């Protein structure tokens, strides 16, 4: 793409820089004509969208490679290297063509059988059972598969199913010796079937147990934020107000090997590949069919139980031809392709890209973008148009109008798409205290809390895009599979805006960083309550303490001070009612850190860089900043020791000393002290010294409660850490903290809390044990 940028002449670049939405058809036509004249452009399209037979086969099937991997998997199985055997069989399944045969058997069915045998050997009978069933759907006359499934059902205690499968295997088995062996298995099964055999493990449901309350939401327009959502009536705290499936979604590149390409949940061991290309992996046949459409297999290969049904437009089908572009182009461009195809499928016309703004009703951001970003959107729109023309519909016209519609769509995706996230947590019923604790960090998460979350997908939700942003939101967004759910985190009175966080929140970042992020990513200046009213969190989150030891005031650096000075200057076009929440900002401690006299307009707030906001004492900010920077090198070394599982030793001692230094320089509520305490808690947990780990964890939570408030979801995650340490110590006060975090999680996640954060169930079980 960079090569294409370089060949665009300056006159066209100036047109791009000065362009607005109305100019797009003409501008797109000019760029299209330019690229059509360039050999390097045609070479690029050939590499991205050519038929598999003419390319190296990055995403295509490869029978030879599949056979090589099968043989390697067999060797690893025989030598006892089960993990490597699993990788080989799974990758072979990804590459094997559905109609390939080897030694008279369907190759895919054989690979499923081999992997089923491996799972059975590894003590994973449910995975083995599913693979056997998949093999039989493809090759129902395969006696070895019937035999294997019979053995697995016996392991699971499914007596009748086991007898049935083994009887079918005996009938199909051509050799007399084989038939006698199966008869012995049946006799042995009959003698033991009355014994207590473990029952199949119940599958965890990911259904949504509650539905949105009978709340009528209304789209309104305000002068400062445009469209937004409100309710005409009061909404109780923890109410589920909205649930929505995505209009289109795509998995992010870094999660392609770890998460299902349809539902975005973590992949199980028995992954299922796409039958037509080697790119996607799915967690189940249900996801496979919904993503790629019904699987076309010759009738002679299909079992009687194989009846895929489909009620939606397959989102991967147009990408499923072994072409390169779905694997190479950025995720937002692939998402745009899915939106275009779905819209054309719905309208039943495939000659022109339809007016997507009318279909989606999303705001665009093209005019606010930088010249570099605009040019990038134009190039990707033309490239995507050619790729869709090659791999989806040769009827699709390649012209300036169609390209301009994709440009607008890409600009809409930039500001309206939502990152689908998954929480990193231990999902096992049993847990290791040390390992579990280390999975958490204070890393800057773009989602609504300090717990580490993983972005796994990018999606468009038409209705949810109408909810505006606030750095002090009153609704919380989360996901069950690919379903977006919105829940109120506080009582919301009728007519009050329902606002979620687009990323940063008060308590997570200071005001200047939040404003910069929102302006760079979403092209607006935030005037929410957190960004237009002075609050203690923004003053202390990165502040320094006063040089006067008897003063609790805060000292700000120049950038923070300048940002805070702007807060009382709300533009006249901003109506106070549009950004006020239900509750007043009850920041009762603000006068402890700043001597502020606020009138109704807040015009008397004075901030000076380097001067204490309470007593006016001055400090040498530069020298103190250097000391803080030096102290943090000790914590980074300690983090490296934990990550590499080295003994902490001297690094722990140095970090403890540096924590004392930070406390003498930074304000008591500075988030850096909480982060340093968290690192120390992890280190003590790592060496099994849980008492100081508990103390540092408590101290960090006290600071975070000042920054976020006591009932924020970020506090819930930290309480889970603290409770787990207390349980390791046999500290019965863990019950109090488990009660607190359960209440917080119920507010933010409702009945789905245990699905979102499975470790909560472990903690609640331990609480019940202690109480009893």
N, C-alpha and C positions, 0 to 999 in steps of 0.2 A: 504493500500500500504506500510505503514511503516513496518508492520509485515513481508511482503515479502522481503523487503530490508534487514531485520535483519537476514533472514535465508540464504542469499547468502554467500557462503564461501569466505574466504579471497583470495584464489587463483583465483576465478572467478572475484572478485572485482578488483584484479590487472590486469586481462585481460581486463576488461572494461576500467580501467583507461588508459591503454596503447594502446587501440584499435583505429584503423582508419577505414574508410569506407570499405576498402577491407576485413577487418576482420569480418564484421558484420554477414554474413551468418553462419559462423562457431560458432561465439560467441552466436548468437541468438539460434542456435540449442542446445548449451550446457545449456543455461538458460532455454530453453523450456523443456528439459529433466529433469532438476532440479525441475521445478514447477509442472510437471506432477506427480512427486513422492510425492508431498506434499498434505495432506488432506485439509489443510487450503486454498490452492489455489483452489481446486475443490469446497469448500464451498463458496468462494468468487464469483466464476463464477456462481454458482447456485443462489446466491442472486442477482447478476447483470442481468443475462440473462435467468433465468428460466421462464417457461410459467406462465401467470398470475394466473392460477388456483392453482399453488403450492406456491404462495407467498402472502404477506400481501396486495398487490395491491396498491403500492405507486402511480403508474401511470395508473392503470386500472380503468375501469368503476365500479360503485357501485350503483345499483338500489335502495337499501335500504337507503343509505346515501342521494341519490338524493331526494327520497320521503320525508325524514325527513327535508331536507333543503326547499323543496317546502312548506311543512306545516308551517315551521317557517317563510318563506317569506310571506305566506298568513296572518299569525298573525300580522307581522310587517306592512303589507299593511293596514290591518284593523285598527291598532292603530295609523296610521299616521307616522310611522317611515320609511319613504320612502328610505332613504339611506341604512338602514340595509336590507330592503326588496330587494333592488337591488342586494346587495352582496349575499343574499341567493339564489335568482333566478339564478344569473350568475354562482355561484358555483354549483348549482344543474344541470344546463345545462352541466357543465364540466364533471359531474359524471354520467349523465343519459345515459344508453345504447340506441342506436338509435332504437332498436326493442322492447323496453320496453313499456308496456301498463298499464294504471291505470284508473279505472272506465270506461273502454271501449274506451279510447282515447290514442293515442300515447303520451307517457310521454314527449318527447322532444318538440313536437308540443304544448302541453299544457303549458309547461314552457315558450316557446316563446310567447304564448298568454298572460300568466300572466305578463310577463315582458313588453309586448307591452302595456297592460292596465296600468301598473305602469308608463311607460314613458309618456303615454298620460296624466295621472294625474299630472305628474311632469312638464308638459309643454314642452316636447321633442317630437314633432310629427314626425320628420323625423326618429328618432330612433325607434319610435313606428311602423311607416310604414314598416321599414325594417324587424322588428321582425315579424310582421303579414305576410309578404311575405315569410319569412323563414318557418313559421308554415304551410302555405298553400302548400309550395313545398313538405313538408313531409306528410301532411294530407289535401288534397284538398277538402275533404268532411266534413269539420269542420265548421258548420254554425256560431259558435261564433266568429271564426277568421274572416270570411267574414264580419260579422257585425262590429267587431272592426275596421277592415281596412276601411270599409265604413265611420265610424265615424271619423277616423283619416284623411281620404281624404277630408271630409267635413271641418275639421279644417284647412287643408292646402289650401282650395279653389279649390280642384280638383273636380269640380261638376260632370262631366261625369263619372269619376272613382268612385266617391262616390255612384252615382245612380246605377252603375253596381254592385258594391260590396253589397250594401244593397238589391238589387233585388235578387242576388244569395242567400244571407242569408235568405231572405223571402221564397224562393222556397225550401231551404233545412230545414228550421225550422219545426220541427214535431208538435209543439203545436199551437193551434189556437190563444191563447193569445199572443204567441211570434210573430206570423205572423201579428197580428193587431198592435202590438207595432212597428214593423218595417215599416208597412204601414204609421203610424203616423209620423215616422222619415222621410220617403220619402216625405210626404206632406209638412212637415215643411221645408225640404231641398228645395223643389220646390218654396216655398214662399220667400226664402231668397237668392237664388242662384245669383240673379242679384245685390246684394249688393257687396260692395268692400270687398272682403275677402283676407287676406294676402296670397301672393303667396309663394310657397316653396322657402326656402333659397337656393341660388346657392351653389353648392359644390366647394370647392377650388381645383383647379387643381394642381397636382404634376407632370405634364408632363414637359419635358425639352423643353423650347420654342426655344432655339437655338441649333445648332448642331456644332460639331467641325469644325473649319475652314479648308479649303483645304490646310492643312499643312502636308507635307510628313516628318514624323519622321524617323530617322535612328538609329539603334543600333550600337554603336561603342565600341571599347575596348581601355582603357587607362591603363598605367602601375600602377597607384595608386589605381584606383577604379574598375578596371575590366570593365564589361559591363555598358553602360550608353546610354542615349538617347540624340540626338541632332537633329536640323533641318538644312537642307542645306541652307535655306533661312531665311531672317530676319522675326521675328514674332512681330507684334505690341503688345503693352500693352493691358491687359484684354482680350486676345484671348483665346477662349476655344479650347484647343489643343487635348484633349482626353476625351472620355466618355466610360465607360466599366461596364458591369454587372459582378458580382462575379462568379468565377468558383464554389466556395462553400462559404457558410456563415452560421454562427450560432449565435443565440442570447446569450448574457452573462447572467449568472444566476441571478444577482441582478435586471435584467430588465424583467424577465419572466412574472411578474404580471402587468407591466406597458406599455410594448411595444409589437407590433405585432411580432409574431415569424417568419413571412416571410418577410414583407417589412421593419420591424424595426421602423415604425412610432409609435407615441403614440397611445395607444388603445382608441377607443371611449367608450362610456357607454355601447353600445350594442355589446359587445364582442361575438365572435363566437368560440366555442371550437373545438377541433379535434373530429371527430365522433367515432374514434376507441380507443383513450386513453385520459387521463385527464391532460396531461402535457401542450400542446401548447394552446395559445389563439391567435386569429386572428382578424384583423380589418374588414374583409370582406370575403364573400364567395370566391371571386377571389383569395385571399391569401390562404384561407383554401385549395382550390383545387390544387393550384400550389405547395403547400408544401406537401400535403399528397396524392395527386392523386385523380382521380374521386371517388366519394362517392357511395358505393354499397348499395343501399336501395331497398327492395322489390318493384316490379313494382306497386303493389297495394297501396303503400304509397307515390308514387312520382307524383307530379303535372305535367301538360303538359309543363310548362315553365322551368322545371328543367332539363337543358341540359348542364352539365358541360363539358368543353372542356379543353384539356391539350396539350401543345406543348413542354413541357420541362420534364426532369426527376424529379419526385417528391423527394425532398431532405429529407423529414421526414418519408417517407413510411416505410423504413427499421427499423425505431425506434418506429413505431406506433403499438406496440403489447402489450402495458402495461408493458413492461420490465423496469427494474430499471436503467440500465446503462446510458441512455441519460440524466437522471436527476442527476446522482451521479458523473460520471466521469468529469474531468476538461473540460472546453469549447474547448480548443485546441485539446483534444483527440476526442471529439465528432465531431469537424470540420474535423479531419483526417478521421474519419469513413465516413463522407459524401463525402469526396474526393475519397476515395477508392471505395465506392459504385457507384458513378457517373462514374468513369473511367471504372469500370467493365461493367456497363450498356452500356456505349458508345461502348466498344469493343465487347460486346456480349459474354464474357467468364467469368465464375464464379468459376473456380476451383483454381486459384492462383491470388494473388495480383500482378497486372501488374507492369512493370517498371515505376514508377511514375515520375522519373526524366526526362525520355524521353517525357512523356506526358505533364508535367508542365513546364519544362525548367527552374526550379528554382535552385538557389545556395543552398547548404547545409552548416550547421555549426557544424556538429557532432564533427569533429576533434578538434574544438576550445573550446568545452564545458568542464566544470568541471567534474571530475569523478562522483560526486553526480548526476549531471544533466544527464549524459550518462546512469547511472544505472536506473534512473527514466524513461527515454525514453524507455529503453528495457522492463521494467516491464509493462508500459502502452501499448506498442506495442503488447505484448503477450496477455494481458487482452483484448484489443480491438479486436484482431484477433479471440479469442474465442467468444466474444460477437457477432461479425458479423457472425461467423459460426452458432451460435444458432438462431439468429433472422433475418438473411438475406438469407444465402445460406448454407445449410448443405453440399453442394458440395465443399465449400471453403476449400482448403487444409490447415492444420495447420502444418507448417514446418518452418525451419530456414530462408529459402529464403523469404517467405511471411512476416515473422516477421521483417526481416531486411529491407524490403521495407517500412514498416510502421515506423521503427526507422528513416530512412532517411527522410520520409515525415514529421514526427514530428519536426525534426531538421530544415527542410525547413520552416515549419509554424512558428517556433520561430523567424525567422529573415525576413520572407517575408510577413507574414500576416499583414493586416492593420486593425486598430481599427475603426469601423464605429461609428461616434459620432453624437450626437444631441445637439443643443444649448438650454440652459435653458433660456426661455424668455416668456413674457406674450403674448399669441396669441389672446387675445380678442380684438375686435375692440375698446371697451371702456377700460379704464385702471385706476387704482388707482396709483397716483404718488408715494405714500409712499411705497406700496407693490412692485411696479415694480422695484424701485431703489434697494430694498434690495435683489433682486434676483441675483445681480451681486456681484462678489468678485474678489480679486486679487489672488485667490488661484492658485498654480502652475499647470496650465493646461498642459498636455502633447501634446495637439494639438497646433495649430499655433498662439494662442493668449492668452491674460490674462483673457478673459471672461470664466466663468465656463461652461464647456461642459461635457456632459455625454457620457461615452462609453457604447454603447448599443449592439454592435455586434463585431464579429471577422470574417474577410473574407480574401479569397485569390483572388487576381486579377492578372492574368497571365502577361498581358502586362505592367500594372502599376508597377510590381515588378522590371522592368528594369530601372526605374528612380532612380538615385542616390540621396544621401543626401547632403544637405549643411545647415550649421547653418545660412547662409544668402541666403535663397532660392530665385529663380526667378519664381517659379510656386507655386500655392496654391491648395491644395486638399480639396474637400468638397463632400457632399453626397445629392442626392435627392432620397429618399427612400433607396434602396440598390445600386443605381447607383453611381459609383465613377466618379467625374469630376475633370479635371485638367485645371487650367487657369493661364496664365502668369500674373505676378504682375508688370512687367516692360518690356520695349522693350528688346528683346533678338536677338542679331545678329546671322546670319547664322554661324553654326559650334560651337556655344557656348553651353556647356552642359545645359540641362534642368534638374534642380535639385529642389527637394522638401525637406521639413523638416520631419525627422522621429520622431520628438518630440521637442527637445530643439532648441531654436533660440537665436541669439545674441539679447540682450535686455530682454530676459526672464530669463535666467540663466547666471552665469558667465562661463568663459571658462573651468575652472577645473571641474565644475559640469556637463557641457555638455559632456566633454571628458569621464568622469567616466560613465555617463549614456550610451553613445554609445558603450563603450568598454564592459560594463556588459550586455547590452541587444542585441547588434548587432555584437560584437566581432571585431570591427575595431577601429583604431585610426584615428580620423577625421583630415584631412589636408585641409579642406575647407578654403576659404579666411578669415572667421571669426576666425578660430582656428590657422591660420598660420601667420596672420598679426596683428600687434598691432592696437587696436581701442579703442576709448574713452569709449565706453560702457562697455567693459570688465574691464577697469581700475577703473571706478567709481561705477559700479553697487552694489558693496559691500564695497567700499572704505571709509576711514575716512578722515576728513578734516585736514588740516595742523594746527599746534598749533599757527602758525603765523597768526593773524587775517587778515593781508593784503595780504596773499598768497592764490591763488585759487588751489594750488596743492593737490594731493591725496596721501594718505598713505595706503599701502596694508598690509594685514596680510601675514604670511609666506607661506601658501598654495597657495594663489593667486599669490604672487610674484614669487614663483618657477614655476608656470604654465606659467606666462607671460615671464619668462626668456627663455622658450623653444620655443617660437613662431618664433624667427628668424632662428631657427635651423631646416629648412625644409630638410628632407632627399634628397639625390641626386636622388633617384628614383622617386621623385615627380616632375613632369613637371609643371612649373608655368602655362602653358596654360591650364592644365587640371582643375584647380580650380579657375581661374580668371573669374569673371563675366563680363557682358557687361560694367558696369560703374566702374570707379575707386572709391575706398572707400574715399569719400570726407569728411574726418573727420577733418574739419577745426578747431575744438575746442580742438584738442588733446594737443596742446602746452600750452593751458591754465591750464591743470592739470598735465602735465609732461614736463620737460625740456629735450626733446628728439631730438637728431640729427640723422636722418635716412639717410644712404646712400642706394645704390641700393640693397645691400644684407641685410640691416637692422641689421648689426652686431654690431652697436655701442649703442644698447639699453641696459641700465644698470638699474636694479631694485634692491632695497634693502628693506627688510621687516622692517617696523617701521620708515622708513625715507621718508620724503616728496619727491616725484619724481620731484618736481619743484625747491624748495629752499634747500632741504637737511636737514631741521629741523627734530629732532627726537622727538617721543612721546612715552609715556608708553602705549603700545598697550593693555596690559593685563587689566590694571585698567579701561581704556576707554571701553573695551568690557564688563566688568562687569556692568558698568553704563548703557550701551545699553540694556543688558539683563534685568536689573531691570526695565528700562523704559517700556519694552514691556509687563511686567505683567499688567500694567495699561490698555494697549490696549486690552489684552486678556479678562480682566474683563469687559471692555466696550462691546466687542463682545458678551460676555455671556449675558449681559443685553439686548442687541438688540435681540439676539436669543430667549430669554425667554420673550420678550416684557415687560420687567420691565422698570420703569422710570430710565433714565440714571443718573441724579442727580450728586452725588459726583464722580461717575466713569467718567463722561464726563469732569468734572473739572480736575481730575487727569490726564486724557489722554491729555488734552490741555497743561498742564504743561510739561508732558513727551515729547510732540511733540517739544516744545522749547528746551528741553535737547537733543533730537536726532539731531536737526538742529545745535546745538553747537558742536556735536561730529562727526557726520557722514558727508561725503561729500555732497555738495548741490544736486548732482545728484544720490545719493544712493537710490536704489529702496525701501529700508525700509522706507524712509521718504514718498515716494509716497503711500506705503501701509498704513502707519499710517494716512496720510491725507484722504485716501479713507474710512477708518474706521470712522473717525470723520465726514466725509460728510454723511455717512449712519446714524450716530447717530443724527446729526442735522436734517436730513430728517425725521427720525423716530419721532422726537418731533415736526415736522412741522416748524422748523426755517430754511427756505430755503436760506436765504442770506449767512450765514456762510457755509452752505452746498455747495453752488455754489463756494464760494471762495476756499474752500479746494479741491473741484473737479478740479478747474482750476489749482491750484498749482500742483496737482498730474499729470495732463496731461502735464504740462510743463516739468516735470522730465521724464516722459515716452517718450516724443518726443525726448529727448536727447538720450535715451537708444535704442529705436526702429527706430527712424526716424519719420518724421511728417505724412507719408502716409501709415503707417503699419496698418493692420486690427485691432491690439490691440488698436490703437488710435481711430479708428472708434467706437469701443464698448464704450470707455470712453467718446467720444463726444456724444454718445446717452444718457449717464447718465447726462452729463452737459446740453444738450438741454432740457431734460425732467424737470430738476430743473428750468431752465430759463423759460420754459413755465408755470410752476407753479407760478413763480414770475411775469408773464406777461412781461418778458424781451424780447424785439424784437430782440436782438442780437442772440437769438436762431436760427433765420433764417440762419445766417452765419454758425453756427455749423452744422445745419441740411444739408446745402449744402455741407459742407466738408465731413460729414459722408456718405452722399449719393454717393459722388464721390468715396470715398474709397470702399464702399460696391459694387459699380458697377465694380470697378477694380477687386475685389476678387471673386465676385459671379455673375457678369453679370446680365442678366434678372431674375435670380433666387433669387436675394437678398431679395425680399419680402417674398419668401417662406422660406428661411433659417432663416430670422430674421423678423417675422411679425410686430414687433413694429416699424420697419422702415416706414411701410405704415401709421401708426398712426402719426408719426412725420412729414412725408411729407404732410399729410392732414392738420395738424396744421400749417405747413409752408404756405400752400396755403391760409388758412383762414386769417393768419396775413397779407400776401401780399395783399389780396383783401380788 
